[in-house]
């Protein structure tokens, strides 16, 4: 019973949790010179390659959200057959993690400083909670030399309940907006 309560609390908190954003970039690059982009195929990669994670539907949602956000940053798709100034590749990574949760039972009550402390023995119960963390990572590579010039990512605990397709699309779009809000670097 306690495990179910702790797990439901962890899942509830993860639903309220905001994604942890990170970015890295090459400060020696002139980001104003990048005007166009194209996909670095495969455009969306999954780790692990698991059919519960990877799907054409998820890949298309990610591609659409990234293309919209690049367009809002004045980066245009390269013309057909031409390489873009930037090559774009996205990773969806799912990691299994564990967390130790300890619960304390029993012990004393009262005023330990005034000598009025009563109680019995305390007991500590430790449980291991298994959960998954998803990371959406967007890599921008220089179209000429193929070197990574910018990387942004968002990491968040994955909810166990499967959202609707509209909720999935909204979550992907919001995450991509958060990640690319950090581009171009200031």
N, C-alpha and C positions, 0 to 999 in steps of 0.2 A: 504494500500500500504506500509506504513512504517513497519507494523508488518511483512509482507512478506520479505521486505528488511532486517530487523534485523534478522529474522529467517534464511534466506539464508546465511547471514554473519556468524551467529553462527555455522551453519552446515559446511560452508567452513572452518572456523577456526578449527572446531573439526576434519575435515579430515586431517589437518596439525598437529594436536596436538599429542604429544607422550603420551604413557600410563604412568600413575603415578605408580611407582613400590614401593612395601612395602615388608618387610620380618620380620619375628620374628623366634626365635629359642631358644632351651634350651641349654645354654652354658655349662651345666654339662654333656651333652651327648658326647660320643666318636663317631663322625661321620665317622671316618676311619673304625670302626667296622661294619658299614652297607655295605654289599656286594650284597644283593639280595633284590628284591621287588616283591610285588604282589598287586593286586587291593583289596581295601576295598570296597566291594559291598554295595550299588550301586556305581560303580566307578565314575560316573558323575551324579551330582545332580543339579537340576535347581530350582531357586527361583526367581520369583514365578513359580509354575508348570503351564506353559502356552504353548500350542502347537505352538505358534508363535516363541517361544524361544527354547523349548526343542524338539529335534528330534533325531532319531537314526543316521542320517547323521552327525549332529553336534557332538554327543557323540563319534562316531567313529573317526572323525577328531581329537578331543581332545585326545582320547586314543592313537591314532597313534603318534601324536606329542609328548605327554608326554613320551611314551615308547622310542621313538628315542632319546630324550634328556637325559633320565635316562641312557640309554646305553652309550651315549657319556661321562657320568660321572662315567663310570666303575661300574654301578649298573646293575646287570643281573636279568632277570626274574627268579623267583623261579621255581624250577622243579615242574612238575604237581603234584598236591595234597599236596605240601609242602607250608608252610607259609613263606613269605619273611621276611628278617630282617626288612624291612620297608613295611608298608601298605600305599597305595596311594589312595587318594580320591580327586576329583576335583569338585569344585562348579562353576556354571555359574549363577551369580546373576545380575538381572536387576532392577534398582531403578528408580522411577520417581522423577524428580527434577524440581525445578523452579528457575528462575533467574529474578530479577528485572532490567530492563534496562530503564534509564532515558535519554530523549533527550531534550536539551535546545534550545528554539527558541527565537528570538528577542533579546532585550537588547541593550547595548550601544557599541559604537566604538569610537576610538580616543585615546587621551592621558589623562588618569585620573589624572596624577600627575601634568600636566601643565595646568590644568583647561580647556582643550579642549575636554571634554567628552560629546558626544551627544547620544541620543538614546531614545527608547521608552521602554515600559514595557517588561519584559522577561516572558516567559512561559515555564514551565517544563511539559513534558508529560512522564508518567511512564507506561511501559508495562510489563506484566508478560509473560515470555517465558517458556513453558513447554518442557522438553527434557528428554532423558533417558541416564543413565550411566550404562555401563556394567562392571562387575568385574569378572575376571577369577582368581580363588583362588585354589592353589594346596597345599594340606595338606599331610605331611608325618608323619605317626604314627609309633611308635616302634612296631615291630611285636610281641614282647613278652608281653609287659605290656599294649599295646594299647594307650599309652599316645602320645599326639601331641609333636613332637620333632622339626619340622620345618614347617613354613608356608610362602608361597610367593604369592603375588597377583599383578595384574595389573588392573588399573581402567581407563576407557576411555569413552568419550561421544560416543554414538552410532549414526552412520550416518543413516539418514532416507532412503536413497536409498539402495535397496537390491543389494549386490554385486553378481557376478557370483559364481558358486561353486568353481572354481579355486581361485578366490579372497578370498572367505571365508576360504578355506584351507590355503592359504598363510598367511592370517591375524591371524588365530589360531596358525599356526606354529611359526610365528614371535613373538606372544605374549608369547607362552610357552617358546621359547628360551630366551626371556627377563627375564621371571620369574625365570627359572631354572639356569640362568647365575649366580645367587646369591647363588647357592648350590654347594658344601658344604660351610657352613659359614667359613669365614677366621678369 
